[in-house]
Amino acid sequence: MNTIVEKFKSLYNELNASNISLVETLYDDNVTFIDPFHEIHGLTKLSNYFAELYKNVQDCEFEFGETYSKTSSALIVWNMKFRHRSLSKDIIEVPGSTQIRFDEKIYFHRDYFDAGKMVYENIPVVGSVIKYIKRQV
């Protein structure tokens, strides 16, 4: 298995509000990071994004599934379980996947997941409406 991929998996199970600087060990200075909420360019902006994101995360754990890896790219399937101060008091579980491209460090990272399941379904009142709509479709 590719060393970068193993470092990626390890980092995401270690990352928390107190060790955001760990992202600098894995990501290139000119990284492009894309998820359903943002497109970020540059390591400094990515570090700032993670610092803001993890400020309210109480617990976060990734279970990694299949990994498809080539010499300089990989697709990693995961299931994330987390608790967030501003969302549901329960553990929120979100399946997803990440596409990365790398040389010595990751220079491209794209996450694929259901943003509604992650956030909107876990906001009081709004979440009930979204869940109701999903059941009707």
N, C-alpha and C positions, 0 to 999 in steps of 0.2 A: 504494500500500500504506500502511496505517496506520502512523504514526510509532511508536506504542507497540509494535506488533507487531515492527517492525524493531529497536527498542531491546531488546525481549525476546530476540530471536534473537542479537543482538550480546552481550548480557549473559551468556547461558548459554554462549557460546563463550569468554568472557573470565574467567568466575568461577573462582576457586581459593581456597585457604586464606588467601592473603595480601591478598585484596581483597574480602572478604565485605561490606564497607560499601557496595559498589556496589548491593546490593539496595535500599538506601534511596532510590536515585535512580529506581527503577522502581515500587516498591510503596507503597501507601497505608498510613498508620499503623494503620488498622483492617482490614488485609487478612485474608481467610480463605484458607488454603492447605490443600488436601486431596490426599493421595496414598494409595496402598494401605497405608501404614504409620501415617500420622498425620493428624490434623486440628488445625491450628494457627490461633490467632486473635491477630492483632497483629504489627506489624512487628518489635518487639524479640524476640518468641519465634521469629519466622521467621528473623531474623538469627542467633540462637543455634543454631537447628536447622541452618542451612547451615554455620555455623562448626564444629559437631560433625561433620556429614556430610563436609565437605571436608577435615577433619583427616587422614584416611587415604586420600584420593583422590590417586593419583599423576598420572594423566592423565584428561582428560574432554573429549570432543568431540561436538558434536551436528551431525548432517546433517539439515537441515530439508526436508520435502517439501511437500505441499499445505498451503495456508493458506486458510481460509475466514473472511472478515472482514466485519463489519458496522460500523456507526458506533461502537458501544461494547462489542463482544464479538468474539471470534475463537476458532477451533479450529485448532490448529497441529499437524501431523503431524511426527514426528521419529524419528530413529534415533540412540541414544546409544551411544558406544563409550567405555569407561573401564577403568582399572586401579585396583585397591584393595588396600592393604597386607594386609588381613585376609582377602581372598577369593582367588580364583584368580590365579596369576601371569600368566595369559594375558589378553588384552583381552577384556572382557565386552561383548557387543553386545545391546542391548535396544531393540526398537521400542516406540513409544508415541505418545501425543498429549496435548496440553494445551488445556484450555478456559480462557480468561481473559475477565473483564469489567473494564471500566475507564472512568474519566472522565479526569482529568489523569494519574492513576496507576492501576495495577492494584489492584483491591480484592477480586477473587475469582480464585483460581487452583486448578484441579483437574487432576491428572495421572492418566492412565490407562495402565497398563503391567502386564506379568506380573511380579509380585513374586518368584515362584519362579525365573523365568529370571534376574532381576537378582541375587538374593541366594542363596536356598536351594540352587539347582543348582550353586552355586560354592563351597559349603562341603565340604571333604573328607569323605568317607564319606556324609554326608547327601545331597550332590549326586548321588552315584551311585545311591542309593536312589530319589530323586525322578525322575531320568531314567529309571530302570528302570520305575517305576510309570507314567510318561507313555507309554512305549512299549507298555505292556500295554493301555492304554485304547483 
